[in-house]
Amino acid sequence: MKISLTSLFVDDQRAALAFYTEVLGFKKRHDIPLGENFWLTVESPEVVDGPELLLEPAGHPAVKPYRDALMEDGIPLAQFSVNDIEAEYARLTSRGVVFTQPPTDIGTAFVAVLNDTCGNLIQLIEMKPNWNDADAS
Amino acid sequence: MDYSTDPLICKYPLAYYGAMVDVFRALDDETRRLVLDELSARDGQTLFEICTTLAMRHGLTLTRQAISQHLGVLESAGLVVTERRGRSKFHYFNPEPLAQITGRWPSRKRTEQ
């Protein structure tokens, strides 16, 4: 079994597609009209046959209170791996992306949290070399 | 020493007493002192970031609710203030109440034995 699809609720699917592709750098996989909305997925250009991220409409009444509460406390809803978190932080802030948490050393990794402008916080993570050893000790 | 010139001790003794009790009570807990350490190292953190650093740097695996309650104690003592930016809430260290302590018991140079 493998994880093939995971999803995030987004305020506006078109704005989300622009942010996730043009700003973050993912590529569009599916964009299929479904009534008023779309089956809209993106994937990482760095991974062959990797998982898709579904950018899902946020219209269900349970979504707003759920996401508002997490956003208030700064809790991210997804995590993306990067090779160089300082470089990504510099690249993304220069493009106007707002971080609720700049790159932070948490021992085994560096993490940062950004606002995706679509109602979610996203954590970026750069694992340190040999983090498995550090984890086990 | 003329104490009547010291407003902290003589002019507003009751209000001062209550606030100082809150400050000492807030500081009488290692987790809350660590929260202040982390905020004074990097000010303006979300609850998520505070939970992460307490767990990963200090090995404290408290629940989010417990840390939220600690922040409430610090906030009511005036040692932490919060500010909303966008839709997230950020916590800041406010050292001002600590000045009451040095105001009341200033450190003096020992010039003679």
gemmi code that builds the backbone of each chain (N, CA, C; Angstrom):
import gemmi

chains = {
    "A": [
        ("MET", (0.833, -1.186, 0.000), (0.000, 0.000, 0.000), (0.880, 1.252, 0.000)),
        ("LYS", (0.458, 2.245, -0.722), (1.233, 3.488, -0.688), (0.285, 4.685, -0.714)),
        ("ILE", (0.771, 5.815, -0.237), (-0.052, 7.018, -0.212), (0.004, 7.661, -1.597)),
        ("SER", (-1.142, 7.720, -2.268), (-1.144, 8.261, -3.626), (-1.761, 9.649, -3.694)),
        ("LEU", (-2.618, 9.970, -2.720), (-3.293, 11.265, -2.765), (-3.536, 11.755, -1.350)),
        ("THR", (-3.256, 13.039, -1.141), (-3.629, 13.670, 0.112), (-4.239, 15.017, -0.258)),
        ("SER", (-4.973, 15.630, 0.668), (-5.698, 16.828, 0.243), (-5.596, 17.963, 1.234)),
        ("LEU", (-5.773, 19.164, 0.705), (-5.878, 20.376, 1.514), (-7.132, 21.106, 1.060)),
        ("PHE", (-7.871, 21.691, 2.018), (-8.982, 22.545, 1.629), (-8.430, 23.914, 1.255)),
        ("VAL", (-8.931, 24.482, 0.180), (-8.460, 25.816, -0.243), (-9.655, 26.739, -0.457)),
        ("ASP", (-9.435, 28.032, -0.126), (-10.522, 29.016, -0.238), (-10.980, 29.174, -1.692)),
        ("ASP", (-10.010, 29.176, -2.601), (-10.316, 29.448, -4.009), (-9.399, 28.549, -4.846)),
        ("GLN", (-9.989, 27.661, -5.618), (-9.165, 26.670, -6.326), (-8.234, 27.292, -7.366)),
        ("ARG", (-8.698, 28.333, -8.057), (-7.827, 28.949, -9.090), (-6.643, 29.664, -8.436)),
        ("ALA", (-6.940, 30.396, -7.341), (-5.859, 31.087, -6.633), (-4.887, 30.065, -6.049)),
        ("ALA", (-5.435, 28.956, -5.577), (-4.586, 27.911, -5.003), (-3.679, 27.302, -6.073)),
        ("LEU", (-4.236, 27.055, -7.259), (-3.420, 26.489, -8.337), (-2.258, 27.430, -8.672)),
        ("ALA", (-2.556, 28.729, -8.715), (-1.505, 29.702, -9.015), (-0.427, 29.668, -7.935)),
        ("PHE", (-0.842, 29.649, -6.665), (0.151, 29.666, -5.578), (0.984, 28.387, -5.578)),
        ("TYR", (0.309, 27.248, -5.685), (1.040, 25.981, -5.571), (1.949, 25.703, -6.763)),
        ("THR", (1.591, 26.230, -7.947), (2.454, 25.997, -9.112), (3.435, 27.153, -9.303)),
        ("GLU", (2.925, 28.382, -9.416), (3.814, 29.499, -9.772), (4.724, 29.917, -8.617)),
        ("VAL", (4.207, 29.861, -7.374), (5.034, 30.318, -6.253), (5.820, 29.151, -5.647)),
        ("LEU", (5.117, 28.085, -5.243), (5.842, 26.975, -4.602), (6.632, 26.153, -5.618)),
        ("GLY", (6.094, 25.997, -6.840), (6.843, 25.289, -7.874), (6.378, 23.870, -8.155)),
        ("PHE", (5.198, 23.489, -7.663), (4.654, 22.180, -8.039), (4.109, 22.254, -9.459)),
        ("LYS", (3.804, 21.084, -10.044), (3.192, 21.119, -11.373), (1.788, 20.524, -11.317)),
        ("LYS", (0.953, 21.020, -12.219), (-0.444, 20.568, -12.256), (-0.508, 19.139, -12.786)),
        ("ARG", (-1.329, 18.306, -12.132), (-1.497, 16.928, -12.613), (-2.883, 16.761, -13.216)),
        ("HIS", (-3.929, 17.039, -12.439), (-5.303, 16.940, -12.952), (-6.054, 18.240, -12.725)),
        ("ASP", (-6.912, 18.597, -13.660), (-7.735, 19.800, -13.538), (-9.037, 19.508, -14.270)),
        ("ILE", (-9.921, 18.768, -13.600), (-11.116, 18.235, -14.250), (-12.363, 18.934, -13.708)),
        ("PRO", (-13.146, 19.592, -14.562), (-14.353, 20.279, -14.073), (-15.333, 19.285, -13.452)),
        ("LEU", (-15.846, 19.670, -12.276), (-16.845, 18.844, -11.576), (-17.921, 19.795, -11.064)),
        ("GLY", (-18.950, 20.041, -11.872), (-19.961, 21.016, -11.470), (-19.319, 22.398, -11.362)),
        ("GLU", (-19.481, 23.028, -10.192), (-18.918, 24.371, -10.010), (-17.431, 24.313, -9.664)),
        ("ASN", (-16.965, 23.142, -9.283), (-15.592, 23.023, -8.811), (-14.760, 22.136, -9.732)),
        ("PHE", (-13.573, 21.805, -9.282), (-12.652, 21.025, -10.112), (-12.002, 19.927, -9.278)),
        ("TRP", (-11.693, 18.817, -9.959), (-10.788, 17.824, -9.361), (-9.400, 18.295, -9.735)),
        ("LEU", (-8.759, 18.967, -8.764), (-7.552, 19.723, -9.063), (-6.403, 19.171, -8.218)),
        ("THR", (-5.407, 18.595, -8.897), (-4.270, 18.057, -8.131), (-2.945, 18.601, -8.672)),
        ("VAL", (-1.981, 18.680, -7.756), (-0.624, 19.054, -8.156), (0.326, 17.977, -7.631)),
        ("GLU", (1.551, 17.983, -8.154), (2.556, 17.029, -7.686), (3.925, 17.681, -7.756)),
        ("SER", (4.881, 17.067, -7.091), (6.238, 17.614, -7.090), (6.951, 17.227, -8.377)),
        ("PRO", (7.631, 18.178, -9.016), (8.414, 17.827, -10.215), (9.657, 17.016, -9.864)),
        ("GLU", (9.982, 16.930, -8.570), (11.215, 16.237, -8.154), (11.002, 14.740, -7.935)),
        ("VAL", (9.730, 14.296, -7.971), (9.445, 12.905, -7.640), (8.699, 12.243, -8.800)),
        ("VAL", (9.165, 11.051, -9.201), (8.477, 10.304, -10.246), (7.376, 9.465, -9.605)),
        ("ASP", (6.166, 9.596, -10.101), (5.037, 8.807, -9.603), (4.833, 9.006, -8.095)),
        ("GLY", (5.065, 10.243, -7.641), (4.867, 10.552, -6.215), (3.405, 10.833, -5.921)),
        ("PRO", (3.099, 11.158, -4.659), (1.705, 11.425, -4.296), (1.205, 12.729, -4.911)),
        ("GLU", (-0.098, 12.758, -5.168), (-0.735, 13.985, -5.632), (-1.320, 14.723, -4.435)),
        ("LEU", (-1.339, 16.034, -4.553), (-1.974, 16.870, -3.539), (-3.247, 17.444, -4.147)),
        ("LEU", (-4.390, 17.068, -3.543), (-5.686, 17.544, -4.032), (-5.995, 18.894, -3.391)),
        ("LEU", (-6.247, 19.892, -4.226), (-6.628, 21.224, -3.739), (-8.154, 21.275, -3.765)),
        ("GLU", (-8.728, 21.030, -2.602), (-10.151, 20.701, -2.504), (-10.972, 21.921, -2.085)),
        ("PRO", (-12.179, 22.106, -2.654), (-13.008, 23.254, -2.267), (-13.334, 23.215, -0.772)),
        ("ALA", (-13.391, 24.420, -0.159), (-13.558, 24.516, 1.295), (-15.005, 24.820, 1.684)),
        ("GLY", (-15.941, 24.423, 0.827), (-17.326, 24.832, 1.037), (-18.070, 24.152, 2.175)),
        ("HIS", (-17.612, 22.982, 2.619), (-18.342, 22.287, 3.691), (-18.310, 23.122, 4.971)),
        ("PRO", (-19.474, 23.240, 5.673), (-19.523, 24.125, 6.842), (-18.552, 23.744, 7.966)),
        ("ALA", (-18.096, 22.513, 7.999), (-17.155, 22.113, 9.063), (-15.747, 22.641, 8.799)),
        ("VAL", (-15.471, 23.004, 7.551), (-14.087, 23.336, 7.187), (-13.630, 24.640, 7.824)),
        ("LYS", (-14.498, 25.667, 7.803), (-14.050, 26.981, 8.280), (-13.656, 26.977, 9.764)),
        ("PRO", (-14.544, 26.501, 10.674), (-14.123, 26.512, 12.080), (-12.883, 25.652, 12.345)),
        ("TYR", (-12.787, 24.550, 11.623), (-11.625, 23.656, 11.768), (-10.347, 24.379, 11.361)),
        ("ARG", (-10.364, 24.974, 10.186), (-9.137, 25.617, 9.714), (-8.831, 26.902, 10.478)),
        ("ASP", (-9.886, 27.663, 10.847), (-9.647, 28.907, 11.594), (-8.942, 28.626, 12.915)),
        ("ALA", (-9.386, 27.549, 13.598), (-8.795, 27.229, 14.903), (-7.330, 26.826, 14.756)),
        ("LEU", (-7.019, 26.050, 13.717), (-5.636, 25.629, 13.505), (-4.765, 26.818, 13.088)),
        ("MET", (-5.319, 27.659, 12.240), (-4.576, 28.842, 11.779), (-4.256, 29.756, 12.951)),
        ("GLU", (-5.223, 29.937, 13.874), (-4.992, 30.826, 15.021), (-3.803, 30.348, 15.853)),
        ("ASP", (-3.710, 29.020, 16.045), (-2.628, 28.480, 16.871), (-1.352, 28.208, 16.080)),
        ("GLY", (-1.373, 28.510, 14.784), (-0.157, 28.370, 13.983), (0.154, 26.947, 13.560)),
        ("ILE", (-0.876, 26.090, 13.511), (-0.644, 24.664, 13.244), (-0.724, 24.361, 11.747)),
        ("PRO", (0.370, 23.832, 11.175), (0.351, 23.529, 9.744), (-0.465, 22.283, 9.420)),
        ("LEU", (-1.002, 22.243, 8.193), (-1.841, 21.123, 7.764), (-1.135, 20.194, 6.794)),
        ("ALA", (0.049, 20.580, 6.356), (0.813, 19.705, 5.468), (2.282, 20.039, 5.645)),
        ("GLN", (3.125, 19.112, 5.231), (4.565, 19.338, 5.331), (5.231, 18.961, 4.016)),
        ("PHE", (6.084, 19.849, 3.516), (6.832, 19.591, 2.292), (8.323, 19.569, 2.628)),
        ("SER", (9.041, 18.621, 2.038), (10.483, 18.500, 2.284), (11.256, 19.364, 1.302)),
        ("VAL", (12.286, 20.026, 1.811), (13.154, 20.820, 0.941), (14.609, 20.455, 1.236)),
        ("ASN", (15.480, 20.719, 0.251), (16.904, 20.408, 0.443), (17.620, 21.509, 1.208)),
        ("ASP", (17.175, 22.750, 1.014), (17.871, 23.890, 1.618), (16.820, 24.878, 2.101)),
        ("ILE", (16.501, 24.811, 3.382), (15.374, 25.593, 3.889), (15.674, 27.096, 3.880)),
        ("GLU", (16.942, 27.470, 4.123), (17.276, 28.902, 4.098), (17.106, 29.469, 2.693)),
        ("ALA", (17.492, 28.686, 1.683), (17.341, 29.143, 0.302), (15.867, 29.272, -0.058)),
        ("GLU", (15.052, 28.296, 0.370), (13.612, 28.369, 0.091), (12.982, 29.550, 0.825)),
        ("TYR", (13.409, 29.774, 2.060), (12.875, 30.903, 2.843), (13.181, 32.226, 2.132)),
        ("ALA", (14.419, 32.354, 1.647), (14.804, 33.579, 0.944), (14.030, 33.719, -0.362)),
        ("ARG", (13.927, 32.611, -1.106), (13.233, 32.648, -2.395), (11.759, 33.015, -2.204)),
        ("LEU", (11.115, 32.369, -1.232), (9.667, 32.565, -1.063), (9.339, 33.929, -0.443)),
        ("THR", (10.137, 34.372, 0.542), (9.842, 35.695, 1.117), (10.046, 36.785, 0.067)),
        ("SER", (11.011, 36.583, -0.831), (11.216, 37.597, -1.882), (10.021, 37.638, -2.832)),
        ("ARG", (9.237, 36.561, -2.852), (8.033, 36.535, -3.679), (6.794, 36.908, -2.879)),
        ("GLY", (7.006, 37.415, -1.668), (5.873, 37.926, -0.887), (5.208, 36.903, 0.015)),
        ("VAL", (5.758, 35.692, 0.096), (5.151, 34.677, 0.953), (5.396, 35.040, 2.424)),
        ("VAL", (4.333, 34.906, 3.225), (4.422, 35.247, 4.641), (4.678, 33.979, 5.452)),
        ("PHE", (5.707, 34.014, 6.286), (6.012, 32.892, 7.181), (5.529, 33.233, 8.582)),
        ("THR", (4.823, 32.302, 9.230), (4.480, 32.497, 10.641), (5.634, 32.032, 11.515)),
        ("GLN", (6.565, 31.288, 10.931), (7.725, 30.795, 11.674), (8.903, 30.725, 10.714)),
        ("PRO", (9.969, 31.486, 10.976), (11.147, 31.405, 10.110), (11.886, 30.095, 10.354)),
        ("PRO", (12.877, 29.761, 9.532), (13.600, 28.508, 9.748), (14.100, 28.384, 11.191)),
        ("THR", (13.771, 27.263, 11.809), (14.035, 27.039, 13.224), (14.712, 25.693, 13.400)),
        ("ASP", (15.767, 25.663, 14.203), (16.473, 24.411, 14.487), (15.704, 23.638, 15.548)),
        ("ILE", (15.224, 22.442, 15.199), (14.520, 21.639, 16.201), (15.300, 20.369, 16.536)),
        ("GLY", (16.596, 20.414, 16.316), (17.428, 19.270, 16.701), (17.704, 18.346, 15.545)),
        ("THR", (16.691, 17.595, 15.121), (16.897, 16.646, 14.026), (16.695, 17.285, 12.659)),
        ("ALA", (16.142, 18.500, 12.666), (15.777, 19.122, 11.392), (15.643, 20.625, 11.570)),
        ("PHE", (15.513, 21.306, 10.435), (15.120, 22.706, 10.449), (13.699, 22.776, 9.894)),
        ("VAL", (12.844, 23.540, 10.536), (11.478, 23.687, 10.037), (11.114, 25.165, 9.920)),
        ("ALA", (10.166, 25.438, 9.048), (9.618, 26.783, 8.913), (8.145, 26.613, 8.542)),
        ("VAL", (7.328, 27.632, 8.827), (5.897, 27.522, 8.533), (5.454, 28.736, 7.716)),
        ("LEU", (4.791, 28.458, 6.603), (4.339, 29.544, 5.726), (2.821, 29.513, 5.566)),
        ("ASN", (2.294, 30.672, 5.181), (0.861, 30.812, 4.912), (0.646, 30.644, 3.411)),
        ("ASP", (-0.232, 29.703, 3.022), (-0.408, 29.412, 1.583), (-1.413, 30.352, 0.903)),
        ("THR", (-1.889, 31.351, 1.610), (-2.849, 32.368, 1.119), (-4.218, 31.773, 0.777)),
        ("CYS", (-4.391, 30.476, 1.003), (-5.655, 29.817, 0.676), (-6.307, 29.253, 1.932)),
        ("GLY", (-5.822, 29.700, 3.111), (-6.442, 29.282, 4.364), (-5.663, 28.238, 5.146)),
        ("ASN", (-4.430, 27.925, 4.691), (-3.651, 26.870, 5.366), (-2.252, 27.342, 5.722)),
        ("LEU", (-1.719, 26.732, 6.776), (-0.304, 26.885, 7.064), (0.395, 25.600, 6.620)),
        ("ILE", (1.581, 25.767, 6.043), (2.357, 24.643, 5.509), (3.725, 24.639, 6.183)),
        ("GLN", (4.145, 23.480, 6.654), (5.481, 23.392, 7.241), (6.483, 22.914, 6.186)),
        ("LEU", (7.606, 23.608, 6.102), (8.732, 23.139, 5.293), (9.722, 22.494, 6.236)),
        ("ILE", (10.352, 21.419, 5.772), (11.323, 20.738, 6.626), (12.568, 20.370, 5.838)),
        ("GLU", (13.718, 20.619, 6.457), (15.001, 20.146, 5.918), (15.590, 19.240, 6.982)),
        ("MET", (15.648, 17.944, 6.691), (16.222, 17.019, 7.661), (17.727, 17.238, 7.704)),
        ("LYS", (18.302, 17.103, 8.921), (19.756, 17.203, 9.027), (20.392, 15.891, 8.572)),
        ("PRO", (21.639, 15.957, 8.078), (22.328, 14.717, 7.707), (22.424, 13.794, 8.927)),
        ("ASN", (22.328, 12.503, 8.689), (22.456, 11.502, 9.764), (21.441, 11.693, 10.881)),
        ("TRP", (20.263, 12.247, 10.535), (19.293, 12.513, 11.596), (18.802, 11.223, 12.234)),
        ("ASN", (18.872, 10.097, 11.482), (18.441, 8.830, 12.069), (19.323, 8.445, 13.249)),
        ("ASP", (20.649, 8.712, 13.092), (21.579, 8.413, 14.174), (21.259, 9.281, 15.387)),
        ("ALA", (21.051, 10.575, 15.108), (20.755, 11.512, 16.199), (19.458, 11.117, 16.902)),
        ("ASP", (18.505, 10.638, 16.110), (17.208, 10.247, 16.646), (17.341, 9.057, 17.597)),
        ("ALA", (18.241, 8.140, 17.220), (18.355, 6.896, 17.986), (19.141, 7.086, 19.272)),
        ("SER", (20.020, 8.085, 19.301), (20.899, 8.227, 20.464), (20.160, 8.810, 21.659)),
    ],
    "B": [
        ("MET", (17.048, 56.409, 54.470), (16.419, 56.425, 53.147), (14.981, 56.941, 53.270)),
        ("ASP", (14.628, 57.815, 52.375), (13.292, 58.410, 52.415), (12.338, 57.595, 51.531)),
        ("TYR", (11.559, 56.709, 52.115), (10.687, 55.828, 51.346), (9.511, 56.555, 50.720)),
        ("SER", (9.157, 57.749, 51.248), (7.981, 58.447, 50.718), (8.199, 58.896, 49.274)),
        ("THR", (9.452, 58.923, 48.816), (9.696, 59.340, 47.435), (9.608, 58.153, 46.475)),
        ("ASP", (9.456, 56.972, 47.014), (9.435, 55.794, 46.135), (7.990, 55.406, 45.838)),
        ("PRO", (7.517, 55.703, 44.630), (6.110, 55.438, 44.332), (5.779, 53.950, 44.357)),
        ("LEU", (6.744, 53.109, 44.054), (6.454, 51.680, 44.000), (6.102, 51.148, 45.384)),
        ("ILE", (6.721, 51.706, 46.399), (6.496, 51.154, 47.729), (5.373, 51.875, 48.462)),
        ("CYS", (5.287, 53.174, 48.316), (4.351, 53.898, 49.179), (3.105, 54.445, 48.512)),
        ("LYS", (3.175, 54.782, 47.255), (2.006, 55.469, 46.693), (0.887, 54.524, 46.300)),
        ("TYR", (1.245, 53.399, 45.671), (0.203, 52.491, 45.187), (0.454, 51.094, 45.741)),
        ("PRO", (0.488, 50.950, 47.034), (0.925, 49.657, 47.579), (-0.003, 48.500, 47.213)),
        ("LEU", (-1.303, 48.699, 47.176), (-2.206, 47.563, 46.972), (-2.165, 47.059, 45.539)),
        ("ALA", (-2.279, 47.969, 44.581), (-2.240, 47.566, 43.171), (-0.901, 46.911, 42.870)),
        ("TYR", (0.138, 47.462, 43.406), (1.484, 46.960, 43.186), (1.623, 45.555, 43.760)),
        ("TYR", (1.080, 45.355, 44.936), (1.179, 44.057, 45.591), (0.543, 42.965, 44.729)),
        ("GLY", (-0.691, 43.223, 44.255), (-1.392, 42.205, 43.459), (-0.643, 41.848, 42.204)),
        ("ALA", (-0.149, 42.859, 41.489), (0.567, 42.611, 40.232), (1.840, 41.823, 40.493)),
        ("MET", (2.525, 42.150, 41.586), (3.786, 41.468, 41.857), (3.553, 40.005, 42.244)),
        ("VAL", (2.476, 39.753, 42.958), (2.143, 38.370, 43.296), (1.922, 37.560, 42.019)),
        ("ASP", (1.197, 38.146, 41.051), (0.957, 37.453, 39.783), (2.269, 37.147, 39.061)),
        ("VAL", (3.193, 38.093, 39.090), (4.476, 37.900, 38.399), (5.262, 36.763, 39.049)),
        ("PHE", (5.350, 36.792, 40.385), (6.104, 35.721, 41.056), (5.440, 34.362, 40.857)),
        ("ARG", (4.118, 34.343, 40.908), (3.402, 33.076, 40.704), (3.668, 32.550, 39.292)),
        ("ALA", (3.656, 33.454, 38.328), (3.886, 33.042, 36.935), (5.299, 32.499, 36.752)),
        ("LEU", (6.246, 33.080, 37.481), (7.644, 32.659, 37.311), (7.980, 31.395, 38.103)),
        ("ASP", (7.072, 30.988, 38.982), (7.347, 29.858, 39.866), (7.034, 28.536, 39.178)),
        ("ASP", (7.533, 28.362, 37.961), (7.261, 27.139, 37.201), (8.302, 27.034, 36.098)),
        ("GLU", (8.999, 25.890, 36.036), (10.110, 25.755, 35.079), (9.616, 25.819, 33.624)),
        ("THR", (8.438, 25.239, 33.346), (7.931, 25.296, 31.972), (7.687, 26.738, 31.545)),
        ("ARG", (7.099, 27.522, 32.449), (6.819, 28.920, 32.090), (8.114, 29.721, 31.943)),
        ("ARG", (9.117, 29.377, 32.766), (10.406, 30.071, 32.600), (11.038, 29.706, 31.253)),
        ("LEU", (10.892, 28.427, 30.835), (11.429, 28.022, 29.533), (10.701, 28.726, 28.392)),
        ("VAL", (9.382, 28.904, 28.543), (8.625, 29.632, 27.517), (9.189, 31.043, 27.377)),
        ("LEU", (9.469, 31.689, 28.519), (10.038, 33.044, 28.457), (11.438, 33.025, 27.846)),
        ("ASP", (12.237, 31.977, 28.171), (13.562, 31.841, 27.544), (13.420, 31.801, 26.022)),
        ("GLU", (12.498, 30.955, 25.549), (12.331, 30.786, 24.104), (11.821, 32.064, 23.450)),
        ("LEU", (10.898, 32.758, 24.129), (10.375, 33.993, 23.541), (11.419, 35.104, 23.574)),
        ("SER", (12.271, 35.119, 24.617), (13.273, 36.182, 24.630), (14.367, 35.889, 23.611)),
        ("ALA", (14.543, 34.590, 23.246), (15.496, 34.250, 22.187), (14.919, 34.605, 20.814)),
        ("ARG", (13.632, 34.338, 20.614), (12.974, 34.729, 19.359), (11.544, 35.126, 19.681)),
        ("ASP", (11.283, 36.417, 19.590), (9.985, 36.944, 19.997), (8.949, 36.751, 18.895)),
        ("GLY", (7.684, 36.638, 19.302), (6.612, 36.552, 18.319), (6.434, 35.141, 17.792)),
        ("GLN", (5.991, 34.222, 18.660), (5.823, 32.827, 18.239), (4.364, 32.404, 18.362)),
        ("THR", (3.947, 31.517, 17.461), (2.613, 30.919, 17.569), (2.641, 29.819, 18.635)),
        ("LEU", (1.455, 29.415, 19.069), (1.365, 28.303, 20.021), (2.061, 27.065, 19.457)),
        ("PHE", (1.889, 26.808, 18.161), (2.504, 25.646, 17.514), (4.022, 25.686, 17.646)),
        ("GLU", (4.616, 26.866, 17.400), (6.078, 26.979, 17.468), (6.564, 26.779, 18.903)),
        ("ILE", (5.838, 27.341, 19.866), (6.229, 27.178, 21.268), (6.162, 25.702, 21.666)),
        ("CYS", (5.102, 25.018, 21.255), (4.974, 23.579, 21.552), (6.122, 22.805, 20.920)),
        ("THR", (6.455, 23.145, 19.664), (7.519, 22.439, 18.949), (8.859, 22.616, 19.652)),
        ("THR", (9.193, 23.867, 20.014), (10.509, 24.091, 20.619), (10.587, 23.487, 22.013)),
        ("LEU", (9.492, 23.532, 22.771), (9.520, 22.917, 24.102), (9.735, 21.415, 23.991)),
        ("ALA", (9.105, 20.801, 22.985), (9.230, 19.350, 22.823), (10.601, 18.976, 22.281)),
        ("MET", (11.047, 19.674, 21.220), (12.253, 19.248, 20.519), (13.528, 19.728, 21.207)),
        ("ARG", (13.513, 20.905, 21.818), (14.741, 21.416, 22.436), (14.834, 21.073, 23.915)),
        ("HIS", (13.675, 20.936, 24.562), (13.699, 20.745, 26.012), (13.095, 19.414, 26.449)),
        ("GLY", (12.639, 18.608, 25.473), (12.091, 17.302, 25.806), (10.812, 17.358, 26.623)),
        ("LEU", (10.107, 18.489, 26.541), (8.860, 18.626, 27.301), (7.683, 18.226, 26.430)),
        ("THR", (7.038, 17.132, 26.794), (5.925, 16.671, 25.964), (4.600, 16.964, 26.648)),
        ("LEU", (4.368, 18.235, 26.918), (3.082, 18.634, 27.496), (2.039, 18.675, 26.389)),
        ("THR", (0.778, 18.605, 26.782), (-0.267, 18.758, 25.780), (-0.335, 20.226, 25.365)),
        ("ARG", (-0.899, 20.430, 24.174), (-1.070, 21.794, 23.677), (-1.944, 22.601, 24.639)),
        ("GLN", (-2.947, 21.931, 25.208), (-3.840, 22.629, 26.149), (-3.068, 23.085, 27.383)),
        ("ALA", (-2.155, 22.240, 27.865), (-1.384, 22.601, 29.058), (-0.493, 23.808, 28.762)),
        ("ILE", (0.138, 23.804, 27.595), (1.009, 24.937, 27.240), (0.169, 26.194, 27.055)),
        ("SER", (-1.008, 26.021, 26.491), (-1.909, 27.161, 26.329), (-2.283, 27.754, 27.688)),
        ("GLN", (-2.483, 26.894, 28.682), (-2.806, 27.381, 30.034), (-1.614, 28.100, 30.656)),
        ("HIS", (-0.409, 27.561, 30.449), (0.786, 28.250, 30.947), (0.900, 29.647, 30.321)),
        ("LEU", (0.613, 29.724, 29.020), (0.672, 31.030, 28.349), (-0.373, 31.978, 28.930)),
        ("GLY", (-1.534, 31.434, 29.311), (-2.569, 32.261, 29.926), (-2.112, 32.858, 31.254)),
        ("VAL", (-1.389, 32.056, 32.048), (-0.869, 32.544, 33.332), (0.158, 33.660, 33.089)),
        ("LEU", (1.052, 33.419, 32.115), (2.068, 34.428, 31.793), (1.419, 35.709, 31.268)),
        ("GLU", (0.344, 35.524, 30.494), (-0.330, 36.689, 29.919), (-1.047, 37.492, 31.012)),
        ("SER", (-1.682, 36.805, 31.950), (-2.397, 37.549, 32.985), (-1.432, 38.248, 33.936)),
        ("ALA", (-0.179, 37.768, 34.006), (0.836, 38.461, 34.808), (1.500, 39.577, 34.022)),
        ("GLY", (1.145, 39.716, 32.763), (1.715, 40.778, 31.936), (3.074, 40.436, 31.361)),
        ("LEU", (3.534, 39.182, 31.564), (4.863, 38.807, 31.064), (4.839, 38.401, 29.594)),
        ("VAL", (3.642, 38.052, 29.113), (3.463, 37.716, 27.693), (2.294, 38.540, 27.166)),
        ("VAL", (2.493, 39.121, 26.000), (1.385, 39.804, 25.331), (1.171, 39.126, 23.981)),
        ("THR", (-0.075, 39.149, 23.511), (-0.370, 38.499, 22.237), (-0.827, 39.532, 21.219)),
        ("GLU", (-0.583, 39.184, 19.970), (-0.967, 40.080, 18.880), (-1.419, 39.213, 17.713)),
        ("ARG", (-2.516, 39.623, 17.075), (-2.988, 38.897, 15.895), (-2.395, 39.514, 14.648)),
        ("ARG", (-1.793, 38.662, 13.820), (-1.359, 39.107, 12.492), (-2.002, 38.163, 11.503)),
        ("GLY", (-2.780, 38.728, 10.585), (-3.548, 37.874, 9.697), (-4.535, 37.092, 10.540)),
        ("ARG", (-4.541, 35.774, 10.379), (-5.475, 34.960, 11.148), (-4.763, 34.153, 12.222)),
        ("SER", (-3.484, 34.472, 12.474), (-2.739, 33.727, 13.497), (-2.418, 34.623, 14.688)),
        ("LYS", (-2.237, 33.975, 15.837), (-1.957, 34.695, 17.070), (-0.498, 34.474, 17.461)),
        ("PHE", (0.198, 35.571, 17.772), (1.624, 35.505, 18.100), (1.839, 35.972, 19.534)),
        ("HIS", (2.796, 35.330, 20.217), (3.088, 35.625, 21.620), (4.424, 36.349, 21.733)),
        ("TYR", (4.430, 37.411, 22.548), (5.634, 38.221, 22.741), (5.978, 38.286, 24.225)),
        ("PHE", (7.275, 38.307, 24.521), (7.766, 38.457, 25.891), (7.730, 39.940, 26.264)),
        ("ASN", (7.136, 40.249, 27.408), (7.116, 41.619, 27.905), (7.855, 41.663, 29.247)),
        ("PRO", (9.104, 42.156, 29.258), (9.902, 42.114, 30.500), (9.525, 43.202, 31.506)),
        ("GLU", (8.617, 44.102, 31.130), (8.328, 45.251, 31.991), (7.989, 44.879, 33.442)),
        ("PRO", (7.126, 43.874, 33.665), (6.807, 43.558, 35.064), (8.036, 43.167, 35.885)),
        ("LEU", (9.081, 42.657, 35.210), (10.286, 42.257, 35.941), (11.019, 43.469, 36.506)),
        ("ALA", (10.787, 44.633, 35.890), (11.446, 45.850, 36.372), (10.979, 46.196, 37.786)),
        ("GLN", (9.759, 45.746, 38.131), (9.272, 45.979, 39.497), (10.210, 45.356, 40.524)),
        ("ILE", (10.777, 44.210, 40.145), (11.619, 43.488, 41.103), (12.891, 44.272, 41.382)),
        ("THR", (13.563, 44.687, 40.297), (14.791, 45.460, 40.517), (14.458, 46.854, 41.039)),
        ("GLY", (13.240, 47.337, 40.751), (12.845, 48.635, 41.304), (12.685, 48.558, 42.813)),
        ("ARG", (12.187, 47.409, 43.266), (11.955, 47.249, 44.705), (13.226, 46.871, 45.451)),
        ("TRP", (14.002, 45.982, 44.805), (15.253, 45.543, 45.433), (16.417, 45.807, 44.467)),
        ("PRO", (16.776, 47.054, 44.308), (17.862, 47.355, 43.356), (19.165, 46.740, 43.817)),
        ("SER", (19.961, 46.284, 42.857), (21.265, 45.731, 43.235), (22.203, 46.899, 43.520)),
        ("ARG", (22.915, 46.789, 44.617), (23.827, 47.868, 45.014), (25.254, 47.372, 44.895)),
        ("LYS", (26.114, 48.308, 44.592), (27.538, 47.958, 44.594), (27.985, 47.846, 46.054)),
        ("ARG", (28.703, 46.776, 46.337), (29.230, 46.626, 47.693), (30.565, 47.328, 47.750)),
        ("THR", (30.563, 48.492, 48.385), (31.793, 49.279, 48.416), (32.577, 49.033, 49.693)),
        ("GLU", (31.878, 48.547, 50.731), (32.611, 48.294, 51.976), (32.116, 47.004, 52.611)),
        ("GLN", (32.959, 46.386, 53.366), (32.593, 45.147, 54.044), (31.976, 45.439, 55.403)),
    ],
}
model = gemmi.Model(1)
for chain_id, residues in chains.items():
    chain = gemmi.Chain(chain_id)
    for i, (resn, *xyz) in enumerate(residues, 1):
        res = gemmi.Residue()
        res.name, res.seqid = resn, gemmi.SeqId(i, " ")
        for name, pos in zip(("N", "CA", "C"), xyz):
            atom = gemmi.Atom()
            atom.name, atom.element = name, gemmi.Element(name[0])
            atom.pos, atom.b_iso = gemmi.Position(*pos), 0.0
            res.add_atom(atom)
        chain.add_residue(res)
    model.add_chain(chain)
structure = gemmi.Structure()
structure.add_model(model)
structure.setup_entities()
